[in-house]
């Protein structure tokens, strides 16, 4: 698809028209339509999967052309979501430019975790979304390759209520999510039965048993029990931020000596692969990861949630979630933490001491392009929780379809071919970056609505290089522009893009301080 058409549809058309869609379960719009599945198409648009959605539409005339749009009348927000326009946009603006046809064969998504086959790289991460037999079974039926079961322990778990809070965006969807939830509240015996039943009924699905012990003996015993009852691999929870007792959860992940000691204890109890799930509440993760490797781990899972406080009520003075007038530091997740998660995955992927270890990446994955970023920075498998909590197991359809279509477009035969592709472009410091050129912004005056956001942002947060002319269109002063691209980011119309480069003729030389 031409760049301009693609950018217009994905960045402006989609967000402005999708904002009122509730992404319904058993959606009335689909029930009212005899030709298409509008809910599926809308959901695909929401999850940046327009191409896969468009490829499912007929090549001939769009069924919506002569339709009276009963789907819009049936909508839970009647006539507030332009469903007909959106579907016709997929057919008329996206489908004609598809690079490859609809991809029914998903075999290129097959991969492995420490030598054990996965039908695709997508797993549920250890949390409430993978905490019962029924939940895991429904996820497996939906298409998830496996699950990291909610952390098993031998100590009593009694949860607080409420235990979730969130930061939401303009559309009302969750950007950042906080939880103060702890571990599995089932007994060890109950969880072992779940493993046996899952493995019996879903033998090809991957069961990653998350465990947490209180001492060496418990780590060893839990690892042994999980293997005996059908787990394919063990995940050592060294990173839960919500455990109060000293020496549990993230307290372990911050001390490499403890990581090595308890990994070694678990290794004594099992022969199946072990992943150490590490905390992001550190400056660097490599020290703990290397300790896990010395203890016998085969891979690393990262990241767990980030210790956080979300808001303080200005009337009660209590943070969220408020539990009888008190709150607590909890774990932060959701799409907002993805940049932090990617930073840690890149660190681990670039560490030669960890060569050969499997990286299972998580932290803010909502759509297939999020997943791709983790893969390109070295993750071999992917885990998801917060997006499932918002939208359900059904998101696996778009994760699979979007990633599969991308791989086909780029000519990749296997998802494993993209693992680590971006690592060589990442530096831990900015010292290596070229600094002799300036990339000017380019203004699309047809898209521009004359709001002046570029002018005020450049004036108050940049270098005073943009002014509006009499027609309220931006004019660039090339002598002042430093190419920071703040204007590109703040433009609500996406009417500013990158243009030509200017070479600095006189490099800046700073005098040394005597």
C-alpha positions in Angstrom: 0.0 0.0 0.0 1.3 3.5 -0.8 2.7 5.2 2.3 0.3 8.1 2.2 -2.8 5.9 2.0 -1.6 3.5 4.6 -0.7 6.3 7.1 -4.0 8.0 6.6 -6.0 4.9 7.2 -4.1 3.5 10.2 -3.3 6.7 12.0 -6.2 9.1 11.5 -9.2 7.3 9.9 -9.1 4.4 12.3 -8.6 6.2 15.6 -11.1 9.0 14.9 -13.9 6.6 13.8 -13.2 3.7 16.1 -13.2 5.7 19.3 -16.8 4.9 20.2 -16.6 1.2 19.5 -17.0 -0.8 22.6 -15.4 -4.0 21.1 -18.4 -5.9 22.3 -18.6 -9.6 23.3 -21.2 -11.5 21.2 -21.6 -8.2 19.3 -25.1 -7.1 18.2 -23.6 -5.7 15.0 -22.5 -9.1 13.8 -25.9 -10.7 14.9 -27.6 -8.2 12.6 -25.5 -8.8 9.5 -26.1 -11.6 7.0 -23.0 -11.0 4.9 -20.0 -10.2 7.2 -18.7 -10.3 10.7 -18.5 -6.6 11.5 -17.3 -7.1 15.1 -14.3 -9.1 13.9 -13.5 -6.5 11.3 -13.7 -3.7 13.8 -11.6 -5.5 16.3 -9.0 -6.1 13.7 -8.9 -2.4 12.9 -8.5 -1.6 16.6 -5.6 -4.0 16.9 -3.7 -2.6 13.9 -4.6 -5.6 11.7 -6.4 -3.8 8.9 -4.6 -5.8 6.2 -5.6 -9.2 7.5 -9.2 -7.9 8.0 -9.3 -6.5 4.4 -8.0 -9.8 3.0 -11.1 -11.5 4.4 -13.4 -9.4 2.3 -14.6 -10.4 -1.1 -12.6 -9.1 -4.0 -15.7 -8.0 -5.9 -18.1 -5.2 -4.7 -18.2 -4.6 -1.0 -21.4 -6.1 0.6 -21.9 -2.7 2.4 -22.4 -0.7 -0.8 -26.2 -1.0 -1.0 -26.7 -1.9 2.6 -28.9 0.1 5.0 -26.4 -0.6 7.8 -28.6 -2.5 10.3 -25.4 -3.1 12.2 -25.2 0.6 13.1 -28.8 0.5 14.4 -28.1 -2.7 16.4 -24.9 -1.2 18.0 -24.9 -0.8 21.7 -24.2 2.8 20.9 -26.7 3.2 18.1 -25.3 5.1 15.1 -22.3 6.3 17.0 -19.8 4.0 15.2 -19.7 4.4 11.4 -19.4 0.6 10.8 -20.4 0.8 7.2 -17.8 3.5 6.5 -15.1 1.5 8.3 -15.8 -1.8 6.4 -15.9 0.0 3.1 -12.6 1.7 4.0 -11.1 -1.8 4.4 -12.5 -2.9 1.1 -11.7 0.2 -1.0 -8.6 1.7 0.7 -6.8 -1.3 2.0 -7.7 -4.4 0.0 -6.6 -3.1 -3.4 -3.1 -2.6 -2.1 -2.5 -5.9 -0.3 0.9 -7.3 -1.1 -0.1 -11.0 -0.5 -3.4 -12.8 -0.4 -5.2 -14.0 2.7 -2.9 -16.3 4.7 -4.7 -19.4 5.8 -1.5 -21.4 6.5 0.0 -20.5 9.9 2.8 -23.0 9.9 5.4 -20.3 9.6 4.5 -19.3 13.2 5.6 -22.6 14.6 8.6 -22.3 16.9 10.0 -23.8 20.1 10.7 -23.0 23.7 13.9 -24.7 24.9 13.4 -27.4 22.2 9.8 -28.0 23.0 7.4 -27.3 20.0 5.0 -24.4 20.1 2.3 -24.0 17.4 2.8 -20.2 17.6 4.9 -18.0 20.0 1.9 -16.7 22.0 1.4 -17.8 25.6 -0.7 -16.6 28.5 1.5 -15.2 31.2 1.3 -16.2 34.8 -1.6 -14.4 36.3 -5.4 -14.5 36.8 -5.9 -15.2 33.0 -4.3 -18.6 33.5 -5.5 -19.7 36.9 -8.0 -22.5 36.4 -8.5 -25.5 34.2 -11.5 -23.9 32.4 -9.7 -20.7 31.6 -6.7 -22.4 30.2 -8.9 -24.8 28.2 -10.9 -21.9 26.7 -7.6 -20.2 25.8 -6.2 -23.3 24.2 -9.4 -23.7 22.2 -9.1 -20.1 21.0 -5.6 -20.7 19.6 -3.1 -19.8 22.3 -0.1 -22.1 22.1 0.2 -22.5 25.9 0.1 -20.9 29.3 2.3 -20.0 32.2 0.0 -21.0 35.0 -0.6 -18.6 37.9 2.2 -19.0 40.4 2.0 -22.1 42.5 3.1 -21.9 46.2 2.5 -23.8 49.4 1.6 -20.8 51.6 -1.8 -19.3 52.2 -3.1 -16.7 49.8 -6.0 -14.4 50.8 -6.5 -11.6 48.3 -7.5 -8.0 49.0 -10.6 -6.4 47.4 -10.5 -4.4 45.2 -7.1 -5.2 43.8 -7.0 -3.5 40.4 -6.7 0.1 39.2 -5.8 1.7 35.9 -4.9 4.7 33.9 -7.1 5.1 30.8 -6.7 7.0 27.5 -9.1 9.2 25.6 -11.0 6.2 24.2 -11.5 4.8 27.7 -9.2 1.8 27.1 -6.6 0.9 29.6 -3.1 2.3 29.0 -1.5 1.4 32.3 -2.8 -1.2 34.8 -1.9 -1.7 38.4 -2.6 -4.9 40.5 -2.0 -5.9 44.1 -2.8 -9.5 43.4 -0.7 -12.3 44.7 -0.3 -15.9 43.8 -2.6 -18.9 43.1 -5.1 -19.5 45.9 -5.5 -23.1 45.0 -3.6 -25.8 46.9 -0.6 -27.4 45.4 -2.6 -30.7 45.0 -5.4 -28.8 43.2 -3.0 -27.2 40.8 -1.3 -30.5 40.1 -4.7 -32.0 39.1 -5.2 -29.1 36.7 -1.9 -29.8 35.1 -2.8 -33.5 34.6 -6.2 -32.7 33.1 -4.8 -30.1 30.8 -2.0 -32.3 29.5 -4.5 -35.2 29.0 -7.0 -33.1 27.1 -4.5 -30.7 25.3 -1.3 -32.8 24.9 0.1 -30.4 22.2 -0.3 -27.3 24.3 2.6 -25.9 26.3 2.3 -25.8 30.1 4.8 -23.5 31.8 4.5 -24.0 35.6 5.2 -20.9 37.5 6.4 -21.6 41.1 7.6 -19.8 44.2 9.1 -21.5 47.2 10.0 -20.2 50.7 13.3 -22.1 50.9 15.6 -24.4 48.9 13.5 -27.5 49.8 10.3 -25.9 48.5 11.7 -24.7 45.3 13.1 -28.2 44.6 9.9 -30.0 45.7 7.6 -27.8 43.6 9.7 -28.2 40.5 9.6 -32.0 40.9 5.9 -32.1 41.4 5.2 -29.9 38.4 7.3 -32.2 36.1 5.7 -35.3 37.5 2.2 -33.9 36.8 2.7 -32.9 33.2 4.4 -29.5 33.1 6.6 -29.0 30.0 8.8 -26.4 31.7 9.2 -24.5 35.0 9.1 -20.7 35.4 10.7 -19.5 38.7 8.9 -16.4 40.0 11.7 -14.2 41.3 9.8 -11.1 40.5 6.2 -10.8 42.0 6.1 -7.2 43.5 3.2 -8.0 45.8 4.6 -10.5 48.2 5.0 -9.1 51.7 7.3 -11.6 53.3 11.0 -10.9 53.1 12.9 -13.1 50.6 9.9 -13.7 48.3 9.1 -12.4 44.8 11.0 -9.4 43.6 13.2 -9.4 46.7 14.9 -12.5 45.2 15.2 -11.0 41.7 17.2 -8.1 43.1 19.8 -10.3 44.6 21.8 -12.4 42.1 23.1 -14.7 44.8 19.5 -15.7 45.7 18.6 -16.1 42.0 21.5 -18.6 41.6 20.8 -20.4 44.8 17.1 -21.0 44.2 17.5 -21.8 40.5 20.0 -24.4 41.5 17.5 -25.8 44.1 14.8 -26.0 41.4 17.2 -27.6 39.0 17.8 -30.4 41.6 14.1 -31.2 41.5 13.6 -31.4 37.7 15.1 -32.2 34.4 12.7 -30.2 32.2 13.6 -26.7 31.1 13.7 -23.9 33.6 13.0 -20.2 33.0 13.8 -17.5 35.6 11.2 -14.8 35.6 13.1 -11.6 36.6 12.1 -8.3 38.0 12.4 -5.0 36.2 12.8 -3.2 39.5 16.6 -3.0 39.0 19.0 -0.9 37.0 20.2 -3.8 35.0 18.8 -7.3 34.6 21.9 -9.1 33.3 23.5 -9.8 36.7 20.4 -11.7 37.8 20.1 -13.4 34.4 23.7 -14.6 34.5 23.2 -15.9 38.0 20.1 -17.8 36.8 22.2 -19.4 34.1 24.9 -20.4 36.6 22.2 -22.0 38.7 21.0 -24.1 35.8 18.3 -22.1 34.1 17.7 -22.6 30.4 16.0 -19.3 29.7 14.8 -16.0 31.1 11.3 -14.6 31.2 10.9 -10.8 31.4 9.5 -8.5 32.4 7.2 -8.9 35.4 5.3 -5.8 36.6 6.9 -2.6 37.8 6.4 -1.4 41.3 4.1 1.6 41.2 1.5 3.9 42.7 -1.4 5.0 40.6 -3.0 8.3 41.6 -4.1 9.7 45.0 -7.7 10.6 45.5 -7.8 14.4 46.3 -10.8 13.9 48.6 -9.9 10.7 50.6 -6.1 11.1 50.2 -5.9 7.3 49.4 -4.2 5.8 46.3 -5.9 3.2 44.1 -7.0 0.6 44.6 -8.3 1.7 48.0 -8.9 -1.1 50.4 -10.7 0.2 53.5 -8.8 3.5 53.5 -5.4 2.0 52.7 -3.5 1.2 49.5 -0.1 -0.3 48.7 2.6 -0.2 46.1 1.7 -2.7 43.4 2.6 -4.0 40.0 2.3 -1.8 36.9 1.6 -3.4 33.5 -0.2 -2.7 30.2 0.9 -1.1 27.0 2.5 1.8 28.9 5.3 -0.5 30.2 6.3 -1.8 26.7 9.2 0.6 26.2 10.7 -0.5 29.5 10.2 -4.2 28.7 11.8 -3.8 25.3 14.8 -2.1 26.9 15.4 -5.1 29.2 14.8 -7.7 26.4 17.4 -5.9 24.3 19.8 -5.9 27.2 19.5 -9.6 27.6 19.5 -10.3 23.9 22.8 -8.4 23.5 24.5 -10.1 26.4 27.0 -12.6 25.0 27.1 -14.4 28.4 23.4 -15.4 27.9 24.0 -16.7 24.4 21.9 -19.8 23.8 19.3 -19.0 26.5 15.7 -18.7 25.6 14.1 -15.3 26.1 10.3 -15.3 26.8 9.2 -11.7 26.4 6.3 -9.9 28.0 5.2 -6.4 29.1 2.6 -4.4 27.2 1.9 -6.7 24.3 -1.5 -5.9 22.9 -1.3 -6.4 19.1 0.8 -8.3 16.6 3.2 -5.4 16.0 4.0 -5.2 19.7 4.8 -8.8 19.6 7.0 -8.4 16.6 9.1 -5.8 18.4 9.8 -8.2 21.2 10.8 -10.9 18.7 13.1 -8.5 16.8 14.9 -7.7 20.1 15.6 -11.4 20.9 12.5 -12.9 22.5 11.7 -16.4 21.2 8.3 -16.7 22.8 5.7 -14.1 24.0 3.5 -13.9 27.1 0.3 -11.8 27.5 -1.9 -10.8 30.4 -3.2 -7.3 30.6 -4.6 -7.2 27.0 -6.4 -10.5 27.7 -7.9 -9.0 30.9 -9.3 -6.1 28.8 -10.3 -7.8 25.6 -10.4 -11.6 26.2 -8.7 -14.6 24.8 -10.2 -13.7 21.3 -7.3 -11.3 20.7 -5.2 -14.4 19.7 -7.0 -14.2 16.3 -5.4 -10.9 15.5 -2.1 -11.7 17.0 -1.8 -14.8 14.8 -3.3 -13.2 11.6 -1.3 -10.0 11.8 2.1 -11.6 12.5 1.5 -14.3 9.9 0.6 -11.8 7.3 3.7 -9.7 8.1 6.0 -12.7 7.8 4.4 -13.6 4.4 4.8 -10.0 3.1 8.4 -9.9 4.1 9.2 -13.4 2.7 10.1 -15.0 6.0 9.5 -18.8 6.1 9.5 -19.0 9.9 8.9 -16.7 12.8 12.3 -17.7 14.1 13.9 -15.8 11.3 13.0 -12.4 12.8 14.2 -13.2 16.3 17.0 -10.7 17.2 16.9 -8.8 13.8 16.9 -5.4 15.5 19.5 -6.0 18.1 22.4 -4.6 16.2 20.6 -1.2 15.8 20.3 -0.7 19.5 23.0 1.0 21.7 22.8 1.5 25.4 24.1 5.1 25.0 23.6 7.9 22.5 27.3 8.4 22.0 27.3 6.2 18.8 24.7 8.3 17.0 25.6 10.3 13.9 25.2 14.0 14.7 26.3 15.9 11.5 22.9 16.1 9.8 19.5 17.6 10.4 16.3 16.1 9.2 13.8 18.8 8.4 10.0 18.3 8.8 7.7 18.4 5.8 4.3 19.9 6.0 1.2 18.5 4.1 -0.9 21.6 3.7 -3.9 19.7 2.5 -4.1 17.7 5.8 -3.2 20.7 7.9 -6.2 22.3 9.6 -4.3 25.3 11.0 -4.5 24.4 14.7 -1.1 25.9 15.5 0.0 23.0 17.7 3.2 22.8 15.8 3.9 26.5 16.3 3.3 26.6 20.0 5.2 23.3 20.7 8.2 24.5 18.7 8.0 27.9 20.4 7.7 26.7 24.0 9.3 23.3 23.8 11.6 23.5 20.8 13.7 26.1 18.9 11.2 28.7 17.6 11.5 27.5 14.0 7.8 27.4 13.0 5.3 30.2 12.5 1.9 30.3 10.9 1.3 32.4 7.9 -1.9 34.4 7.1 -3.7 31.2 6.0 -2.8 29.5 9.3 -0.3 27.2 7.5 3.1 26.4 9.0 6.2 28.0 7.7 9.7 26.6 8.6 12.7 28.7 9.4 15.5 26.4 8.3 18.2 28.4 10.1 16.6 27.7 13.5 15.3 24.2 12.9 17.4 21.5 14.6 15.3 18.6 13.3 14.1 17.4 16.7 10.7 16.4 15.2 8.6 17.5 18.2 6.2 19.0 15.6 5.8 15.6 13.9 4.7 14.1 17.2 2.2 16.7 18.4 0.4 17.2 15.1 -3.2 15.9 15.6 -3.6 15.4 11.8 -0.4 13.6 11.2 0.2 16.3 8.6 4.0 16.6 9.3 6.5 14.0 8.2 10.3 13.8 7.6 11.7 15.6 4.6 15.2 16.3 3.3 18.4 16.2 5.3 20.7 19.2 5.8 24.4 18.6 6.4 25.9 20.8 9.1 28.9 22.5 7.6 30.4 23.7 10.8 30.3 21.1 13.6 29.7 22.4 17.1 32.9 22.5 19.1 32.7 23.1 22.9 35.5 24.6 24.8 37.0 22.4 27.5 36.5 23.6 31.0 39.9 24.5 32.5 
